[in-house]
Amino acid sequence: MSLKSGDVITFERSFTKEDVELFTKISLDEGSHHVTPDEKGRLVIQGLLTATLPTKIGGDNNVLARTMTFDFRKPVYTEDTIQCEVTIDELKKKDEAKTSISASFVCLNQNETKVLTGTFAGVILG
């Protein structure tokens, strides 16, 4: 395992209209703000679609999540570029096959406005 306590992992992503349409279909979250563009032609991204950003770290590191907290601070719109910064707060070896992990994250839009913050904890398998 290459993660260490104190590591900071940063990546970014933009969500498209197609992303929102697909997530709307999967989640059945069909709020009018997700399906009707605003005056600038943008859709509001579902909160849980935005919340997939920090889960990338889990996927990249074989984390089985136990808990997740999300504080949705501002709306995210199609074509926004969101930077997600995940900090590994703690790693503890449980046995040969498992390491517990806790992390915190902050997501900023292209204007450096916090749009999402939170934490997650779980077990790294392998």
Sequence and secondary structure as in RCSB ss.txt:
>XXXX:A:sequence
MSLKSGDVITFERSFTKEDVELFTKISLDEGSHHVTPDEKGRLVIQGLLTATLPTKIGGDNNVLARTMTFDFRKP
VYTEDTIQCEVTIDELKKKDEAKTSISASFVCLNQNETKVLTGTFAGVILG
>XXXX:A:secstr
    TT EEEEEEE  HHHHHHHHHHH    HHHHS  TTS  B  HHHHTHHHHHHHHHTTEEEEEEEEEE S 
 BTT EEEEEEEEEEEEEEETTEEEEEEEEEEE TT  EEEEEEEEEEEE 
